[in-house]
């Protein structure tokens, strides 16, 4: 099952890459206009995994240094 998921992600990812803007203002405009499913597909295409690192107990403030993003290559 996991191998099938990886193959499907590769196929969908390659097709999605061709349809996504390359960056800059075009990407910002597309992100702003994109639906939730479009944004999810975009992020799924470029991000392998997001890891939240341990933080101090009892702190309710977001700390961006505790977020690790693993990009797809």
Secondary structure, DSSP 8 states (H G I E B T S, - for coil): -HHHHHHHHHHHHHHHHHHS--SHHHHHHHHHH--HHHHHHHHHHHEEEEEE----TT--S--GGGEEEEE--
